[in-house]
C-alpha cells in the first residue's frame, strides 16, 4: 500500500506533501511525526501489541489518528491463524484495552458480517489452515460486497474484523 501511495504522490494524484512509509515505528527517527499510523492486519502478528501501539501513539502529531484493523473474535482462532503467524484475535473490548492512554477513541466496531459466517464455517467445519485461490476470489467478489451492504444495517455489531480509530488530541509524551 505504501508503494501505491508513493506512486500516487509521484503522479500528482495526491499532494506532494503526502508521504507514506512502510516499516516499524521503532526504526523511525526520534523526531518523526505523522498524521496517521495504520495497522492493517498487522497488530495480531506483534507479540507485545500494547507496547507497539504506545510507540505508534508517540509518533502522532496532535490531531493525528491511529487506525487498527485486525481479525476479530478469539473464539475464531484457528489453524489458519496459527499458520500465518497470528498471536491472537481481538474483540472490541480487547482492542480497546491495548489502545494507548491519552488517545481519544473515534471508532470501535466490527466489519465483514458475511465473512464472520465463512470464518466460523472454516473454524468449525472445514478446518483448513490456508484458503484456496478460489476461496479468496469468492470472498472478494461475493462476501465483501454483501458485507458492505449488511454491516451498516446490522449496526457494525458483528463481523470477522474489528476496526479501531483513535485521535491524538495533544503532542506525544517523550
SEPAVO-126792 format. One record per residue: x, y, z of N, C-alpha, C in turn. Coordinates in pm, whole numbers, padded with zeros to 5 digits, always signed. Layout:
N
XYZXYZXYZ
...
% end
This chain:
174
+00082-00119+00000+00000+00000+00000+00087+00126+00000
+00197+00120+00073+00284+00238+00078+00339+00271-00059
+00374+00169-00138+00426+00195-00272+00318+00254-00362
+00194+00211-00345+00083+00270-00422+00063+00416-00387
+00070+00448-00258+00057+00588-00217+00171+00672-00271
+00292+00619-00264+00409+00692-00317+00392+00717-00466
+00341+00618-00539+00318+00635-00682+00210+00741-00707
+00107+00745-00625+00002+00845-00640+00056+00986-00615
+00147+01001-00521+00210+01131-00497+00295+01168-00618
+00375+01073-00667+00462+01099-00783+00382+01135-00907
+00264+01074-00923+00178+01101-01039+00093+01227-01024
+00098+01289-00905+00019+01409-00882-00124+01382-00836
-00159+01255-00814-00295+01223-00766-00312+01260-00619
-00202+01270-00546-00202+01314-00407-00107+01432-00395
-00130+01521-00300-00039+01637-00284+00104+01594-00253
+00199+01672-00298+00341+01641-00278+00379+01637-00129
+00299+01699-00045+00330+01698+00098+00300+01563+00163
+00230+01476+00092+00199+01343+00145+00323+01254+00138
+00334+01170+00238+00445+01075+00242+00395+00947+00306
+00428+00835+00250+00391+00705+00307+00519+00628+00335
+00524+00567+00451+00639+00484+00486+00587+00349+00534
+00653+00246+00492+00625+00111+00543+00740+00073+00634
+00709+00015+00746+00813-00025+00839+00759-00028+00979
+00848-00017+01074+00806-00019+01214+00832+00116+01278
+00755+00147+01380+00772+00275+01447+00905+00282+01520
+00961+00169+01554+01090+00167+01626+01208+00206+01536
+01192+00197+01405+01303+00232+01315+01296+00377+01268
+01197+00450+01313+01183+00591+01273+01278+00679+01353
+01320+00789+01294+01399+00886+01372+01315+00940+01488
+01379+00976+01599+01303+01020+01718+01213+01140+01694
+01249+01225+01597+01168+01346+01571+01054+01322+01473
+01043+01203+01417+00939+01175+01316+00799+01189+01376
+00711+01258+01301+00571+01275+01343+00483+01255+01220
+00367+01194+01241+00278+01159+01130+00134+01197+01162
+00058+01219+01055-00085+01246+01067-00164+01118+01089
-00109+01005+01046-00178+00877+01063-00077+00764+01071
-00108+00668+01156-00034+00542+01162-00139+00432+01147
-00116+00343+01051-00212+00237+01020-00153+00100+01048
-00234+00016+01108-00203-00126+01125-00317-00201+01058
-00296-00242+00935-00399-00314+00859-00360-00461+00858
-00428-00540+00938-00398-00682+00954-00252-00706+00988
-00203-00627+01086-00064-00637+01130-00055-00663+01281
-00135-00596+01360-00118-00598+01506-00126-00739+01564
-00207-00826+01504-00221-00963+01554-00091-01043+01538
+00002-00993+01457+00131-01059+01437+00236-01010+01537
+00205-00904+01612+00300-00843+01704+00280-00903+01843
+00389-00955+01899+00377-01022+02028+00329-00929+02139
+00394-00813+02154+00353-00718+02259+00278-00602+02195
+00150-00625+02171+00067-00528+02099+00050-00396+02171
+00039-00397+02303+00020-00271+02378+00144-00183+02367
+00262-00242+02376+00387-00167+02362+00397-00109+02221
+00360-00189+02122+00363-00144+01982+00274-00023+01961
+00151-00029+02011+00058+00083+01991+00101+00206+02069
+00161+00188+02186+00213+00304+02260+00324+00372+02181
+00411+00293+02117+00517+00350+02032+00455+00424+01914
+00349+00369+01856+00281+00435+01743+00220+00568+01788
+00162+00570+01906+00099+00693+01956+00202+00804+01972
+00325+00769+02007+00430+00870+02027+00472+00940+01898
+00443+00881+01782+00484+00945+01656+00368+01021+01590
+00254+01027+01657+00140+01101+01601+00150+01250+01631
+00120+01330+01531+00106+01474+01553-00024+01499+01629
-00038+01614+01695-00169+01646+01753-00275+01643+01644
-00384+01574+01669-00488+01557+01569-00467+01436+01481
-00351+01371+01491-00322+01252+01412-00404+01133+01459
-00419+01035+01372-00502+00920+01406-00422+00789+01399
-00459+00700+01488-00408+00564+01490-00523+00476+01444
-00500+00398+01339-00605+00313+01280-00559+00169+01287
-00642+00084+01345-00610-00058+01358-00726-00140+01300
-00694-00228+01207-00788-00328+01156-00725-00463+01187
-00801-00548+01256-00746-00677+01299-00853-00785+01295
-00812-00911+01291-00910-01019+01294-00984-01019+01428
-01112-01046+01421-01197-01041+01540-01229-01180+01594
-01267-01180+01720-01323-01294+01791-01220-01402+01823
-01169-01400+01945-01075-01504+01989-01129-01646+01969
-01258-01665+01978-01316-01799+01959-01301-01849+01816
-01265-01759+01722-01242-01799+01583-01097-01837+01555
-01010-01824+01655-00869-01857+01633-00860-02001+01584
-00789-02020+01472-00790-02149+01404-00650-02186+01356
-00637-02306+01298-00508-02343+01237-00463-02242+01131
-00558-02178+01062-00523-02074+00964-00450-01960+01035
-00503-01912+01148-00438-01804+01222-00296-01844+01262
-00283-01962+01317-00153-02012+01360-00056-02021+01241
-00105-02070+01128-00020-02089+01009+00035-01957+00956
-00038-01848+00973+00010-01720+00919+00068-01629+01027
+00094-01685+01146+00167-01611+01249+00087-01521+01339
-00042-01543+01350-00122-01462+01443-00096-01506+01587
-00079-01408+01675-00070-01435+01818-00209-01438+01881
-00302-01366+01819-00435-01352+01880-00534-01298+01778
-00660-01300+01817-00768-01227+01752-00825-01135+01860
-00895-01031+01818-00943-00930+01911-01095-00924+01919
-01143-00883+02033-01281-00838+02047-01273-00685+02054
-01386-00619+02048-01381-00473+02064-01318-00439+02199
-01356-00514+02300-01304-00487+02435-01153-00507+02443
-01103-00619+02388-00958-00644+02399-00877-00544+02316
-00931-00499+02203-00861-00397+02125-00860-00265+02201
-00970-00232+02262-00976-00109+02343-00876-00114+02458
-00857-00231+02516-00765-00246+02630-00620-00222+02593
-00581-00247+02468-00442-00225+02428-00421-00088+02365
-00528-00010+02350-00515+00125+02294-00434+00210+02391
-00346+00293+02338-00261+00375+02426-00342+00478+02504
-00305+00500+02629-00370+00607+02705-00338+00741+02641
-00428+00835+02658-00407+00968+02604-00461+00989+02464
-00514+00884+02402-00577+00897+02271-00729+00892+02290
-00798+00964+02205-00944+00971+02210-01003+00875+02107
-01086+00782+02153-01146+00685+02061-01251+00752+01974
-01239+00730+01842-01336+00780+01746-01428+00669+01697
-01373+00550+01670-01448+00439+01614-01398+00309+01678
-01490+00220+01708-01455+00086+01752-01572-00004+01715
-01556-00079+01604-01667-00159+01557-01618-00277+01472
-01712-00367+01447-01684-00485+01366-01715-00457+01219
-01646-00531+01132-01668-00524+00987-01672-00666+00930
-01738-00682+00818-01744-00806+00741-01830-00911+00810
-01958-00879+00821-02055-00970+00885-02067-01102+00809
-02065-01099+00677-02075-01222+00599-01948-01305+00615
-01835-01238+00621-01708-01308+00642-01703-01379+00776
-01776-01327+00874-01781-01394+01004-01839-01535+00988
-01944-01548+00908-02003-01679+00884-01904-01772+00814
-01833-01721+00715-01735-01803+00643-01621-01844+00735
-01574-01752+00819-01466-01784+00912-01509-01889+01013
-01632-01875+01062-01684-01975+01157-01696-02111+01089
-01741-02113+00963-01750-02238+00889-01614-02304+00874
-01512-02224+00846-01376-02280+00835-01327-02330+00971
-01351-02252+01073-01301-02289+01207-01362-02419+01256
-01492-02435+01238-01561-02549+01299-01589-02665+01204
-01593-02640+01072-01626-02747+00978-01509-02785+00888
-01460-02689+00810-01354-02721+00713-01218-02741+00779
-01187-02656+00874-01060-02663+00949-00937-02655+00859
-00944-02573+00757-00829-02554+00667-00731-02455+00728
-00603-02481+00705-00502-02388+00757-00475-02274+00660
-00506-02292+00531-00486-02186+00433-00604-02185+00334
-00647-02064+00293-00755-02058+00194-00701-02089+00054
-00789-02135-00031-00752-02156-00171-00770-02025-00247
-00714-02018-00366-00732-01900-00451-00881-01881-00481
-00952-01989-00498-01098-01983-00523-01172-01925-00402
-01129-01965-00280-01189-01910-00158-01171-01758-00152
-01051-01713-00182-01020-01569-00176-01101-01494-00280
-01109-01548-00401-01188-01482-00507-01335-01474-00467
-01388-01580-00410-01528-01581-00365-01551-01474-00257
-01456-01467-00166-01463-01369-00058-01468-01227-00117
-01375-01200-00208-01365-01065-00265-01484-01028-00353
-01532-01122-00432-01640-01092-00527-01780-01098-00466
-01799-01185-00369-01933-01205-00315-01951-01154-00173
-01866-01201-00084-01886-01174+00057-01860-01029+00096
-01749-00973+00047-01716-00835+00085-01825-00736+00037
-01869-00742-00089-01976-00650-00130-02106-00668-00049
-02139-00793-00018-02258-00816+00062-02241-00762+00204
-02125-00780+00261-02098-00726+00395-02105-00574+00396
-02058-00510+00289-02064-00364+00284-02207-00313+00291
-02300-00392+00241-02441-00354+00249-02502-00390+00384
-02464-00508+00436-02524-00556+00560-02468-00491+00686
-02340-00463+00688-02277-00412+00810-02346-00288+00867
-02373-00185+00786-02444-00068+00842-02583-00104+00895
-02651-00192+00824-02784-00234+00864-02780-00308+00999
-02671-00382+01021-02652-00455+01147-02587-00368+01256
-02563-00243+01224-02505-00152+01322-02359-00182+01354
-02289-00249+01263-02148-00283+01281-02124-00360+01412
-02224-00440+01452-02215-00518+01576-02159-00658+01556
-02146-00703+01430-02090-00836+01403-01995-00826+01284
-01894-00912+01284-01801-00914+01172-01679-00996+01203
-01604-01032+01100-01483-01111+01119-01362-01025+01151
-01375-00893+01134-01267-00800+01165-01318-00694+01261
-01225-00635+01334-01258-00525+01423-01169-00407+01382
-01229-00288+01380-01153-00168+01346-01164-00069+01461
-01051-00010+01495-01047+00096+01596-00972+00215+01539
-01024+00333+01568-00959+00458+01527-00954+00548+01649
-00833+00597+01680-00812+00687+01793-00739+00811+01745
-00768+00925+01810-00705+01053+01773-00617+01103+01887
-00501+01156+01850-00412+01220+01946-00457+01365+01959
-00501+01404+02076-00550+01539+02095-00442+01638+02135
-00324+01586+02172-00213+01676+02210-00081+01613+02167
+00027+01689+02187+00160+01641+02150+00195+01515+02229
+00270+01423+02169+00305+01299+02238+00397+01321+02355
+00388+01233+02453+00481+01235+02567+00610+01166+02524
+00723+01215+02573+00851+01151+02535+00866+01012+02594
% end
